[in-house]
Amino acid sequence: MKGDRVMKTKKSLMYLECINENLNTLILNQEMTYFIMREILKKMDRSVNKRHVKVRRKKI
């Protein structure tokens, strides 16, 4: 009985460690995506400021 409880505890701990690793990976990916998007937006802002593109809209 006690051995079963120890095994369940070890299994639960292993699951929690896996969840923790997955969450850490997710956070890192989110941070990388944020920085990439920020750089893209900076470049887009620069190109818009250089060109002063006018956009016309037409009703269809």
Distance bins in CASP14 RR format, pairs under 12 A and 6 or more apart:
PFRMAT RR
TARGET T0000
AUTHOR 0000-0000-0000
RMODE 2
METHOD distances of the structure
MODEL  1
1 7 0 0 0 0 0 1 0 0 0 0 0
1 8 0 0 0 0 0 1 0 0 0 0 0
2 8 0 0 0 0 0 1 0 0 0 0 0
2 9 0 0 0 0 0 1 0 0 0 0 0
3 9 0 0 0 0 1 0 0 0 0 0 0
3 10 0 0 0 0 1 0 0 0 0 0 0
3 11 0 0 0 0 0 1 0 0 0 0 0
4 10 0 0 0 0 0 1 0 0 0 0 0
4 11 0 0 0 0 0 1 0 0 0 0 0
5 11 0 0 0 0 0 1 0 0 0 0 0
5 12 0 0 0 0 0 1 0 0 0 0 0
6 12 0 0 0 0 0 1 0 0 0 0 0
6 13 0 0 0 0 0 1 0 0 0 0 0
7 13 0 0 0 0 0 1 0 0 0 0 0
7 14 0 0 0 0 0 1 0 0 0 0 0
8 14 0 0 0 0 0 1 0 0 0 0 0
8 15 0 0 0 0 0 1 0 0 0 0 0
9 15 0 0 0 0 0 1 0 0 0 0 0
9 16 0 0 0 0 0 1 0 0 0 0 0
10 16 0 0 0 0 0 1 0 0 0 0 0
10 17 0 0 0 0 0 1 0 0 0 0 0
11 17 0 0 0 0 0 1 0 0 0 0 0
11 18 0 0 0 0 0 1 0 0 0 0 0
12 18 0 0 0 0 0 1 0 0 0 0 0
12 19 0 0 0 0 0 1 0 0 0 0 0
13 19 0 0 0 0 0 1 0 0 0 0 0
13 20 0 0 0 0 0 1 0 0 0 0 0
14 20 0 0 0 0 0 1 0 0 0 0 0
14 21 0 0 0 0 0 1 0 0 0 0 0
15 21 0 0 0 0 0 1 0 0 0 0 0
15 22 0 0 0 0 0 1 0 0 0 0 0
16 22 0 0 0 0 0 1 0 0 0 0 0
16 23 0 0 0 0 0 1 0 0 0 0 0
17 23 0 0 0 0 0 1 0 0 0 0 0
17 24 0 0 0 0 0 1 0 0 0 0 0
18 24 0 0 0 0 0 1 0 0 0 0 0
18 25 0 0 0 0 0 1 0 0 0 0 0
19 25 0 0 0 0 0 1 0 0 0 0 0
19 26 0 0 0 0 0 1 0 0 0 0 0
20 26 0 0 0 0 0 1 0 0 0 0 0
20 27 0 0 0 0 0 1 0 0 0 0 0
21 27 0 0 0 0 0 1 0 0 0 0 0
21 28 0 0 0 0 0 1 0 0 0 0 0
22 28 0 0 0 0 0 1 0 0 0 0 0
22 29 0 0 0 0 0 1 0 0 0 0 0
23 29 0 0 0 0 0 1 0 0 0 0 0
23 30 0 0 0 0 0 1 0 0 0 0 0
24 30 0 0 0 0 0 1 0 0 0 0 0
24 31 0 0 0 0 0 1 0 0 0 0 0
25 31 0 0 0 0 0 1 0 0 0 0 0
25 32 0 0 0 0 0 1 0 0 0 0 0
26 32 0 0 0 0 0 1 0 0 0 0 0
26 33 0 0 0 0 0 1 0 0 0 0 0
27 33 0 0 0 0 0 1 0 0 0 0 0
27 34 0 0 0 0 0 1 0 0 0 0 0
28 34 0 0 0 0 0 1 0 0 0 0 0
28 35 0 0 0 0 0 1 0 0 0 0 0
29 35 0 0 0 0 0 1 0 0 0 0 0
29 36 0 0 0 0 0 1 0 0 0 0 0
30 36 0 0 0 0 0 1 0 0 0 0 0
30 37 0 0 0 0 0 1 0 0 0 0 0
31 37 0 0 0 0 0 1 0 0 0 0 0
31 38 0 0 0 0 0 1 0 0 0 0 0
32 38 0 0 0 0 0 1 0 0 0 0 0
32 39 0 0 0 0 0 1 0 0 0 0 0
33 39 0 0 0 0 0 1 0 0 0 0 0
33 40 0 0 0 0 0 1 0 0 0 0 0
34 40 0 0 0 0 0 1 0 0 0 0 0
34 41 0 0 0 0 0 1 0 0 0 0 0
35 41 0 0 0 0 0 1 0 0 0 0 0
35 42 0 0 0 0 0 1 0 0 0 0 0
36 42 0 0 0 0 0 1 0 0 0 0 0
36 43 0 0 0 0 0 1 0 0 0 0 0
37 43 0 0 0 0 0 1 0 0 0 0 0
37 44 0 0 0 0 0 1 0 0 0 0 0
38 44 0 0 0 0 0 1 0 0 0 0 0
38 45 0 0 0 0 0 1 0 0 0 0 0
39 45 0 0 0 0 0 1 0 0 0 0 0
39 46 0 0 0 0 0 1 0 0 0 0 0
40 46 0 0 0 0 0 1 0 0 0 0 0
40 47 0 0 0 0 0 1 0 0 0 0 0
41 47 0 0 0 0 0 1 0 0 0 0 0
41 48 0 0 0 0 0 1 0 0 0 0 0
42 48 0 0 0 0 0 1 0 0 0 0 0
42 49 0 0 0 0 0 1 0 0 0 0 0
43 49 0 0 0 0 0 1 0 0 0 0 0
43 50 0 0 0 0 0 1 0 0 0 0 0
44 50 0 0 0 0 0 1 0 0 0 0 0
44 51 0 0 0 0 0 1 0 0 0 0 0
44 53 0 0 0 0 0 1 0 0 0 0 0
45 51 0 0 0 0 0 1 0 0 0 0 0
47 53 0 0 0 0 1 0 0 0 0 0 0
48 54 0 0 0 0 0 1 0 0 0 0 0
48 55 0 0 0 0 0 1 0 0 0 0 0
END
